[in-house]
């Protein structure tokens, strides 16, 4: 997982928040959890863990995950509200921006 660069992002890494009815212990737990398909038990665990433990779940993950009968390379996609989102896409960027805006109380 990439390191957190800005001071603002480091602060967000340990700030709890809720988005679309889901509680996240931190921005890091959000980032780690959405890497797992929505039906994976590890996803919910990651959302509730502190930064160090959430990162450990990701480090221990298989290289490939199964989603709706198809294999996905772990970390190349995230799973949010029934969608599979490529981590290189604008949709991924928008999702992260939405989470950061909630953390900092910005208008979306």
C-alpha positions as CSV (number, residue, x, y, z in Angstrom):
1,X,0.0,0.0,0.0
2,X,1.3,3.5,-0.8
3,X,2.5,5.7,2.0
4,X,0.5,8.6,3.1
5,X,2.2,11.8,1.9
6,X,0.6,15.0,3.2
7,X,0.1,15.9,6.8
8,X,-3.6,16.2,6.2
9,X,-3.7,12.6,4.8
10,X,-1.8,11.4,7.8
11,X,-4.3,13.0,10.2
12,X,-7.2,11.4,8.2
13,X,-5.6,8.0,8.4
14,X,-6.8,7.8,12.1
15,X,-10.0,9.8,11.9
16,X,-13.3,7.8,12.3
17,X,-16.1,8.6,9.9
18,X,-19.3,7.3,8.4
19,X,-20.2,7.2,4.7
20,X,-23.4,6.0,3.2
21,X,-24.4,4.4,6.4
22,X,-21.1,2.5,7.0
23,X,-18.8,3.3,9.9
24,X,-15.0,3.3,9.3
25,X,-12.5,3.5,12.1
26,X,-10.2,5.5,9.9
27,X,-9.5,6.5,6.3
28,X,-6.9,3.7,6.2
29,X,-9.5,1.1,7.4
30,X,-11.8,2.4,4.6
31,X,-9.0,2.0,2.0
32,X,-8.1,-1.5,3.2
33,X,-11.7,-2.7,3.5
34,X,-12.9,-1.6,0.1
35,X,-10.2,-3.8,-1.5
36,X,-12.3,-6.9,-0.5
37,X,-15.5,-7.8,-2.3
38,X,-18.7,-6.9,-0.3
39,X,-19.4,-10.5,0.6
40,X,-15.9,-11.1,2.2
41,X,-15.8,-11.2,6.0
42,X,-12.4,-9.5,6.0
43,X,-14.0,-6.4,4.5
44,X,-16.1,-5.7,7.6
45,X,-13.3,-6.5,9.9
46,X,-10.9,-4.1,8.1
47,X,-13.5,-1.3,8.4
48,X,-13.5,-1.6,12.2
49,X,-9.7,-2.0,12.8
50,X,-7.0,0.5,13.5
51,X,-4.6,1.5,10.8
52,X,-1.9,-1.1,11.7
53,X,-4.3,-4.0,11.9
54,X,-6.2,-3.0,8.8
55,X,-2.9,-2.9,6.9
56,X,-2.0,-6.4,8.2
57,X,-5.3,-7.8,6.8
58,X,-4.4,-6.4,3.4
59,X,-0.8,-7.7,3.6
60,X,-2.2,-11.2,4.4
61,X,-4.7,-11.2,1.6
62,X,-4.6,-13.6,-1.4
63,X,-3.3,-12.2,-4.6
64,X,-6.6,-12.9,-6.3
65,X,-10.2,-12.5,-5.0
66,X,-13.4,-14.0,-6.4
67,X,-16.2,-11.6,-7.2
68,X,-19.4,-12.8,-8.8
69,X,-17.7,-15.9,-10.2
70,X,-14.8,-13.9,-11.7
71,X,-11.3,-13.5,-10.4
72,X,-9.9,-10.0,-9.7
73,X,-6.3,-9.2,-9.0
74,X,-6.3,-8.0,-5.4
75,X,-5.6,-4.3,-5.1
76,X,-6.3,-3.5,-8.7
77,X,-9.9,-2.9,-8.0
78,X,-12.1,-1.8,-5.1
79,X,-15.7,-2.8,-4.4
80,X,-18.2,-0.2,-3.5
81,X,-22.0,-0.3,-3.5
82,X,-22.2,-3.2,-5.9
83,X,-19.6,-1.8,-8.3
84,X,-16.1,-3.0,-9.2
85,X,-14.0,0.1,-9.5
86,X,-10.6,0.1,-11.2
87,X,-8.0,1.9,-8.9
88,X,-6.7,3.8,-11.9
89,X,-10.1,5.3,-12.7
90,X,-11.7,8.7,-12.1
91,X,-14.5,6.8,-10.2
92,X,-11.9,5.6,-7.7
93,X,-10.5,9.1,-7.3
94,X,-14.0,10.5,-6.8
95,X,-14.7,7.8,-4.1
96,X,-11.6,8.8,-2.2
97,X,-12.4,12.5,-2.5
98,X,-15.9,11.9,-1.1
99,X,-14.4,10.1,1.9
100,X,-11.9,12.9,2.5
101,X,-14.6,15.5,2.2
102,X,-16.7,13.8,4.8
103,X,-13.7,13.5,7.2
104,X,-13.0,17.2,6.9
105,X,-16.6,18.4,6.8
106,X,-16.3,19.8,3.3
107,X,-19.2,20.2,0.9
108,X,-19.4,17.4,-1.6
